[in-house]
Amino acid sequence: MSGGGKYAMADWTAGVEAIVYQSCAACGNLQYFRRSFCCACGATDPVANRASGEGTVYATSLVCRAATPETRAHIPYNIVLVDTVEGFRMMAHGDNDLSIGDKVTARFAPFAGRLVPYFEKTKP
Amino acid sequence: MSFITGVGLTAYGKHEGSSSLDLMSKAAELAIADAGLKRAEIDGILCGYSTVSPHIMLATVFAEHFGIKPVYAHAVQVGGATGLAMAMLAHQLVEAGVIRHVLVVGGENRLTGQSRDASILALAQVGHPDYEVPLGPTIPAYYGLVASRYMHEYGVTQQDLAEFAVLMRSHALTHPGAQFHDAITVADVMASKPVAMPLKLLDCCPVSDGGAAFVVSREPTGATDVRVRGCAQAHTHQHVTAAPALSELGAEIAIARAKAASGLAISDVRYAAVYDSFTITLAMLLEDLGLAARGEAAARVRSGHFSRDGAMPLNTHGGLLSYGHCGVGGAMAHLVETHLQMTGRADNRQVRDASVALLHGDGGVLSSHVSMFLERVR
C-alpha cells in the first residue's frame, strides 16, 4: 500500500488509529520517524505506508514511577519496543505480562489524553 | 600535549540555597587553586548546562559571574557525556595552541532547585517528541528497555545488576563528600521500590546538587603530571527506538578509536572511571569497553576485581549511583577522583597504582560516547 509520496500520512501521533512508516523508493530503507527524505541515502519523498500492527517484542520496561499527574494515573504501564513484521522498530505500550520474543498485535488505547499504540499477544 | 593540572569537587547531595552558578563557582575556585593558578591566567572556559537555570550563553554568564574575560568560551551539551566531551575539546584546543589554560566546569542545584518530577520530566525529553515522549517514558524506562534486552541476550539477572549498586555504595562510604553513607546489600536493592522494571530505586542514580571542575593546560603546573594520552567519541543514534543492536553500540566504537589515538590497550589500564547512571549502564559499558567479558562483569564485582584493592579499581568515589548525579558535574566527579588517584591524593581511598586510567562517559540512551586515556608522566 502506498501513500503516493505523502510522507506525512496521518498516524497515531496525529490522533488517527494507524501506525505509519516510510520506505525509500531509491534504496529500500525503512524508517519509522517521518522525514521529508530518506535518512539512509538522502533521496526525497519517501513513500508512506500503513503498517499491519503485527510484530515481535524486542524489549520491555514496566513503568512504576511517572512524573506527571496524567501519566501517574496509568501506572504501572508497560513500555515496549516492537520489531514489526514490516521491518522497522517502534515504541508503544503493551500488556504488562509481555515477554521478549512474544508475537504481538496492535490496537489503540487512550493514555494521558492521547491515543497510543498498544500491543497484546497475537491470538493463535 | 595537554595536562589535567587541577581538579575541584563539592560534596554532592543537598546544597540548600545554592544556585547552579554558586556550585560552578565553588568547584572552579577549587580547581584553579589546585592547579596553582590565578583566575586571570585562565584564558578558556567550557561549561555544560543547567536544567534548573537554562541559558543560551551559560559560559559567558559564568565567566562574567566568576570574573574572567576569556579568549575562548562556550557551553557544550552531550547529556551525560558532556564532562568528558569538554575534557576532549579542552585537550584539542590546548594542543592546537588556541588557549593555554582551559577551565572546564559543571554544576547544578538539581535536587533543591526543582522538584524530582521536574527533573524526571526534563530528562525524559531526550526521547523523541512525537514517537516516544507521548508514551510517558522516563529515563529509567529508556534504560529499563535496554536492560531487559541485555539481560535476555546475555543471561544477566537483576541480582547481577544489584552488585554494581552495592559496589558503588561501598566505595561512597569512604568518601565524606558522597550523597549516601548507609551500606546496602543485594537484598536491599532487590527490595527497593520498582521504578522502571527491571530497574528499581537502588539501580538508579539519585538527583543531586553539586559542582565539579578541572583545568586543562598546555604545560604541567604541579609536581605530578597527568597527561591526556588519547580520546575519541562515537555517536550512533539519539533515541532508543533508533539504537543499533547491542553488539554495535557506540562504547565499543569509541574505545577502539581511543585505543588507536593513544596507542594503549585495556591491559595497560590500572584504574577505571565508567559512567554509571544506572546499574545496567555500568554493567554494559564495562563489557563493551573490554573491562569484563560479555555477561561477566557482575562476577568480576563479586570477586573484588573492581574494588579499591582489586586489579581494576572502579569509581572509588562511589560513582553517580552513590556519590551522586548533579547533571554535567556528575560524571566530572569521575575525572576528579581519577586525578586524585593518579596524583596519590585519594586519602583512605588511595589505590596502589593508578598510573594509567580509562574514563568513559555516555549521554542520552547509550547514544553519545567519549572514551579517554589518562597517563601519569612523573
Contacts between the chains, C-beta under 8 A, distances in Angstrom:
chain1	res1	chain2	res2	distance
A	13	B	130	4.7
A	13	B	131	6.4
A	13	B	134	7.1
A	32	B	131	6.7
A	32	B	241	6.8
A	33	B	128	6.4
A	33	B	130	7.5
A	33	B	131	5.8
A	33	B	239	7.7
A	33	B	241	7.6
A	33	B	242	7.1
A	58	B	149	6.5
A	59	B	145	4.2
A	59	B	146	7.0
A	59	B	148	4.8
A	59	B	149	4.2
A	59	B	152	7.9
A	60	B	144	8.0
A	60	B	145	6.9
A	60	B	148	5.1
A	60	B	197	8.0
A	61	B	137	7.8
A	61	B	140	7.7
A	61	B	141	4.6
A	61	B	142	7.9
A	61	B	144	3.0
A	61	B	145	4.7
A	61	B	147	7.5
A	61	B	148	6.1
A	61	B	196	4.8
A	61	B	197	6.1
A	61	B	198	7.6
A	61	B	199	7.6
A	62	B	144	7.6
A	62	B	194	7.2
A	62	B	196	7.0
A	62	B	197	4.1
A	63	B	136	6.7
A	63	B	137	6.9
A	63	B	138	6.5
A	63	B	140	7.9
A	63	B	141	5.0
A	63	B	144	7.7
A	63	B	196	5.0
A	64	B	193	7.3
A	64	B	194	4.1
A	64	B	195	6.0
A	64	B	196	6.8
A	64	B	197	6.9
A	65	B	120	7.8
A	65	B	138	6.9
A	65	B	140	7.2
A	65	B	193	7.4
A	65	B	194	7.6
A	65	B	195	4.6
A	65	B	196	6.9
A	66	B	136	6.0
A	66	B	138	6.9
A	67	B	116	7.9
A	67	B	117	4.5
A	67	B	118	8.0
A	67	B	120	3.9
A	67	B	121	4.7
A	67	B	124	6.9
A	67	B	138	6.2
A	68	B	117	7.0
A	68	B	121	6.8
A	68	B	136	7.8
A	71	B	136	4.0
A	74	B	136	7.0
A	76	B	194	7.6
A	77	B	136	6.7
A	79	B	135	6.0
A	79	B	136	7.6
A	79	B	137	5.2
A	79	B	141	5.1
A	79	B	144	7.6
A	79	B	145	6.5
A	79	B	196	7.7
A	80	B	145	7.9
A	81	B	145	5.7
A	81	B	149	7.9
A	81	B	240	7.2
A	81	B	241	6.6
A	89	B	241	5.8
A	89	B	242	7.7
A	90	B	131	7.2
A	90	B	241	6.4
A	91	B	128	7.9
A	91	B	131	6.5
A	91	B	132	5.1
A	91	B	135	5.8
A	91	B	137	7.3
A	91	B	240	7.4
A	91	B	241	4.9
A	92	B	135	6.8
A	93	B	135	6.2
A	100	B	148	6.4
A	100	B	149	6.8
A	100	B	152	4.7
A	111	B	134	7.7
A	111	B	135	7.0
A	111	B	136	6.6
A	112	B	134	7.5
A	112	B	136	5.9
A	114	B	134	5.0
A	116	B	134	6.5
A	116	B	135	5.7
